[in-house]
Amino acid sequence: MEKQNINDLINMAKSSNQQKTIQKIVPIAAKELDEVQFSFYLEKELLKKLKLKALQEETSMKQLVNDAVKSFLQ
């Protein structure tokens, strides 16, 4: 492979007419509620049941736990 002049390489790149990818910038949505992270341990079977319930109801485990705690505290 022979050496090429840097200007030749630049001209080749400019003439290639490759379409440039433009990144779309989307602002982060503000959270409606003030949340904090909380960790705890669950029995293995309870976790399995929670995951299954979330799948059946097409919701998140987080939402199910939040709803259960709210219901318990009322």
Secondary structure per residue as TSV (DSSP state, phi and psi in degrees):
chain	resnum	aa	ss	phi	psi
A	1	M	-	360.0	126.3
A	2	E	-	-88.8	155.3
A	3	K	-	-68.9	141.4
A	4	Q	-	-114.0	149.0
A	5	N	-	-68.5	139.5
A	6	I	H	-59.4	-35.2
A	7	N	H	-65.6	-35.9
A	8	D	H	-63.8	-41.9
A	9	L	H	-64.3	-41.3
A	10	I	H	-63.4	-43.7
A	11	N	H	-64.9	-37.1
A	12	M	H	-64.2	-42.4
A	13	A	H	-64.7	-40.9
A	14	K	H	-67.0	-34.9
A	15	S	H	-85.3	-5.1
A	16	S	T	-71.3	-20.9
A	17	N	-	54.5	36.6
A	18	Q	-	-73.6	138.5
A	19	Q	-	-72.3	132.3
A	20	K	-	-87.2	140.4
A	21	T	-	-84.0	130.9
A	22	I	-	-110.6	126.0
A	23	Q	-	-82.9	131.6
A	24	K	-	-86.7	129.7
A	25	I	-	-104.8	123.2
A	26	V	-	-121.2	127.9
A	27	P	-	-66.4	149.0
A	28	I	-	-75.4	131.0
A	29	A	-	-70.6	138.7
A	30	A	-	-72.9	139.5
A	31	K	-	-73.4	140.8
A	32	E	S	-75.1	-35.4
A	33	L	S	-115.1	150.4
A	34	D	-	-81.7	119.7
A	35	E	-	-119.4	153.4
A	36	V	-	-130.6	152.5
A	37	Q	-	-82.2	138.5
A	38	F	-	-142.1	130.5
A	39	S	-	-117.8	143.7
A	40	F	-	-157.0	167.0
A	41	Y	-	-100.5	142.4
A	42	L	-	-122.2	154.1
A	43	E	-	-63.2	145.6
A	44	K	H	-56.7	-43.2
A	45	E	H	-67.6	-36.5
A	46	L	H	-63.7	-40.3
A	47	L	H	-64.2	-41.5
A	48	K	H	-60.9	-43.6
A	49	K	H	-66.6	-38.0
A	50	L	H	-64.1	-43.8
A	51	K	H	-62.1	-44.4
A	52	L	H	-63.0	-43.1
A	53	K	H	-62.8	-40.9
A	54	A	H	-62.9	-40.2
A	55	L	H	-65.8	-43.8
A	56	Q	H	-64.3	-38.0
A	57	E	H	-91.9	1.2
A	58	E	T	51.8	50.6
A	59	T	S	-137.9	180.0
A	60	S	-	-94.5	157.1
A	61	M	H	-63.3	-36.6
A	62	K	H	-57.7	-45.2
A	63	Q	H	-65.5	-40.6
A	64	L	H	-63.0	-43.5
A	65	V	H	-65.5	-44.5
A	66	N	H	-59.0	-45.3
A	67	D	H	-63.6	-41.0
A	68	A	H	-65.5	-41.9
A	69	V	H	-67.3	-42.5
A	70	K	H	-60.3	-44.5
A	71	S	H	-63.4	-41.5
A	72	F	H	-64.5	-37.6
A	73	L	H	-79.7	-13.5
A	74	Q	-	-84.0	360.0
